[in-house]
Amino acid sequence: MPDAPIRPVRSPESPAPVAGAPYSPGVVAPVGGLVFVSGQVGIDMATGALAEGGVASQTTAALAHVDAVLRAAGSGLDRVLKTTVYLTDLAGDFPAMNTAYGAAFGDHAPARATVGVARLPLGAVVEVEAIALAPS
């Protein structure tokens, strides 16, 4: 099989990488039928600042960015296989994050790891990355 290029994915509905940052918001693997979405934090696209309202609002916004990148790749939240969620306050913020996460995914329940971390970019309290099926 010839080597196919990795296809970077961007969406105007999700934050662009910080100027000069060497990563793509998402990539479509040339083999294997997968989309990899970089960690997304809960930026309010209207203001450019973190979504107000704490972990629930930031989780909702972060997952909207994940969805935007997936849709730009021809996929969507319903095709997510696995997520990793990073929280700065695992004990205190897990219940609210879990509720917002569940609302975004509905009956679809991808595999997930949730990890407590000391800090996240821009002072965010939650970050979400995903792996999904690419369009067939």
Phi, psi and chi 1 to 4 in degrees:
 res  aa     phi    psi   chi1   chi2   chi3   chi4
   1 MET       -  130.5  173.8 -177.1  -60.5      -
   2 PRO   -67.8  151.6   16.5  -21.3      -      -
   3 ASP   -70.8  122.2  -72.3  -24.1      -      -
   4 ALA  -100.8  148.7      -      -      -      -
   5 PRO   -73.9  150.5   26.4  -32.1      -      -
   6 ILE   -71.8  132.5  -66.4  170.4      -      -
   7 ARG   -99.9  113.4 -179.6  169.7   62.0   95.0
   8 PRO   -70.0  149.6   15.1  -16.2      -      -
   9 VAL  -127.8  133.4  179.6      -      -      -
  10 ARG  -133.9  156.6  -69.7 -173.9  166.9   80.0
  11 SER  -138.2  138.1  169.1      -      -      -
  12 PRO   -68.7  -10.7   22.8  -30.2      -      -
  13 GLU   -92.5    4.8  -61.7  172.6   38.1      -
  14 SER  -133.6  155.3   68.1      -      -      -
  15 PRO   -61.3  141.2  -18.1   28.7      -      -
  16 ALA   -77.0  156.2      -      -      -      -
  17 PRO   -58.0  150.0  -23.1   33.0      -      -
  18 VAL   -56.3  140.6  176.8      -      -      -
  19 ALA   -45.0  125.0      -      -      -      -
  20 GLY    83.1   -4.5      -      -      -      -
  21 ALA   -70.1  132.1      -      -      -      -
  22 PRO   -87.2   59.4   33.3  -35.7      -      -
  23 TYR  -151.1  162.8   72.3   92.6      -      -
  24 SER  -108.0  146.8  -65.0      -      -      -
  25 PRO   -59.5  -27.4  -26.1   35.6      -      -
  26 GLY  -159.7  161.3      -      -      -      -
  27 VAL  -141.6  146.2  -64.0      -      -      -
  28 VAL  -103.3  124.1  177.6      -      -      -
  29 ALA   -71.3  136.8      -      -      -      -
  30 PRO   -70.1  -21.3   23.8  -30.4      -      -
  31 VAL  -132.0  141.6  178.4      -      -      -
  32 GLY   103.2  -14.7      -      -      -      -
  33 GLY    66.6   40.1      -      -      -      -
  34 LEU  -122.1  150.4  -62.5  175.6      -      -
  35 VAL  -116.1  130.0 -180.0      -      -      -
  36 PHE  -110.0  123.9  -63.8   83.3      -      -
  37 VAL  -107.7  124.3  180.0      -      -      -
  38 SER   -62.5  160.6  -65.3      -      -      -
  39 GLY   -55.8  131.6      -      -      -      -
  40 GLN  -117.0  133.3  -59.9  -68.5  -45.8      -
  41 VAL  -103.6  167.1  -63.7      -      -      -
  42 GLY   -83.7   64.6      -      -      -      -
  43 ILE   -82.8  134.3  -66.8  175.9      -      -
  44 ASP   -79.3  114.4  178.9  -32.8      -      -
  45 MET   -65.0  -24.1  -67.2  -61.1  -71.2      -
  46 ALA   -73.4  -33.5      -      -      -      -
  47 THR  -107.8  -22.2   66.5      -      -      -
  48 GLY    79.5    1.3      -      -      -      -
  49 ALA  -105.5  167.7      -      -      -      -
  50 LEU   -60.3  143.1  -70.4  170.0      -      -
  51 ALA   -58.8  135.7      -      -      -      -
  52 GLU   -78.9  150.5  -66.6 -176.6   15.4      -
  53 GLY   111.6    5.4      -      -      -      -
  54 GLY    85.4 -157.1      -      -      -      -
  55 VAL   -63.9  -36.5   69.9      -      -      -
  56 ALA   -64.0  -47.0      -      -      -      -
  57 SER   -65.6  -41.0  -63.5      -      -      -
  58 GLN   -67.8  -36.4  -73.3 -172.6   32.8      -
  59 THR   -65.1  -44.5  -59.7      -      -      -
  60 THR   -59.6  -45.4  -60.8      -      -      -
  61 ALA   -67.2  -43.3      -      -      -      -
  62 ALA   -60.4  -43.3      -      -      -      -
  63 LEU   -70.1  -29.8  -74.0  168.6      -      -
  64 ALA   -64.6  -37.2      -      -      -      -
  65 HIS   -69.7  -40.7  -57.2  -37.5      -      -
  66 VAL   -57.9  -47.6  167.6      -      -      -
  67 ASP   -61.1  -41.2 -173.8   44.3      -      -
  68 ALA   -61.7  -43.6      -      -      -      -
  69 VAL   -65.3  -42.8  172.6      -      -      -
  70 LEU   -62.1  -44.2  -70.6  170.3      -      -
  71 ARG   -63.3  -36.8  -75.3 -175.4  -73.6  110.0
  72 ALA   -63.6  -25.7      -      -      -      -
  73 ALA   -89.9   -3.4      -      -      -      -
  74 GLY    89.1   14.5      -      -      -      -
  75 SER  -114.9 -153.3 -171.2      -      -      -
  76 GLY   178.7  172.8      -      -      -      -
  77 LEU   -58.6  -30.6  -72.7  179.6      -      -
  78 ASP   -70.5   -7.5   61.7  -31.2      -      -
  79 ARG  -109.8    7.7  -64.3  178.6   61.0   83.1
  80 VAL   -70.9  130.9  171.1      -      -      -
  81 LEU   -95.4  -38.1  -58.8  170.5      -      -
  82 LYS  -152.0  140.3  165.2  106.6  173.5   40.2
  83 THR  -125.9  157.9   62.4      -      -      -
  84 THR  -125.6  128.3  -55.4      -      -      -
  85 VAL  -113.8  129.4  177.1      -      -      -
  86 TYR  -110.4  129.5  -57.7   93.4      -      -
  87 LEU  -126.1  137.5  -73.4  171.3      -      -
  88 THR   -80.9  -19.2   58.2      -      -      -
  89 ASP  -132.9   80.7 -178.3   -0.4      -      -
  90 LEU   -57.9  -44.8 -170.2   57.5      -      -
  91 ALA   -69.3  -45.3      -      -      -      -
  92 GLY   -81.3  -33.5      -      -      -      -
  93 ASP   -99.5  -10.4  -75.5  -16.1      -      -
  94 PHE   -57.1  -47.9 -176.1   86.5      -      -
  95 PRO   -59.6  -45.3  -25.2   35.8      -      -
  96 ALA   -68.7  -38.8      -      -      -      -
  97 MET   -62.2  -45.3  176.3  -77.7  -62.2      -
  98 ASN   -61.8  -38.8 -158.2   46.8      -      -
  99 THR   -65.6  -47.1  -62.1      -      -      -
 100 ALA   -64.9  -39.8      -      -      -      -
 101 TYR   -61.0  -47.3 -178.8   98.1      -      -
 102 GLY   -61.7  -38.6      -      -      -      -
 103 ALA   -64.0  -37.3      -      -      -      -
 104 ALA   -70.6  -38.6      -      -      -      -
 105 PHE   -92.7  -17.9  -79.9  102.6      -      -
 106 GLY    60.6 -132.1      -      -      -      -
 107 ASP   -76.4  -14.4  -68.9  -25.1      -      -
 108 HIS   -76.5  128.6  179.0   54.8      -      -
 109 ALA  -128.6   83.7      -      -      -      -
 110 PRO   -67.2  161.2   17.8  -22.5      -      -
 111 ALA   -60.2  149.2      -      -      -      -
 112 ARG  -150.6  143.3  177.7  179.6   80.7 -171.2
 113 ALA  -117.7  140.4      -      -      -      -
 114 THR  -122.5  126.8  -55.4      -      -      -
 115 VAL  -125.5  133.6 -178.9      -      -      -
 116 GLY   -83.5  133.0      -      -      -      -
 117 VAL  -131.7  160.6  -62.9      -      -      -
 118 ALA   -75.7  -43.2      -      -      -      -
 119 ARG  -147.9  156.3  -74.7 -177.3  -61.3  -81.1
 120 LEU  -131.7  162.1  -70.0  168.6      -      -
 121 PRO   -56.6  144.6  -23.4   32.1      -      -
 122 LEU    62.8   11.8  -53.6  174.2      -      -
 123 GLY    80.6   14.8      -      -      -      -
 124 ALA   -62.4  156.1      -      -      -      -
 125 VAL  -102.5  -10.9  -64.2      -      -      -
 126 VAL  -147.4  146.3   62.1      -      -      -
 127 GLU  -141.0  142.0 -178.6  174.7   -4.3      -
 128 VAL  -130.8  131.3 -177.5      -      -      -
 129 GLU  -120.3  159.9   65.0 -178.8   27.1      -
 130 ALA  -147.6  155.9      -      -      -      -
 131 ILE  -126.2  128.9  -59.6  169.7      -      -
 132 ALA  -134.6  164.7      -      -      -      -
 133 LEU   -72.3  136.4  -68.1  171.6      -      -
 134 ALA   -76.7  167.4      -      -      -      -
 135 PRO   -62.2  147.8   19.3  -27.4      -      -
 136 SER   -86.2      -   39.4      -      -      -
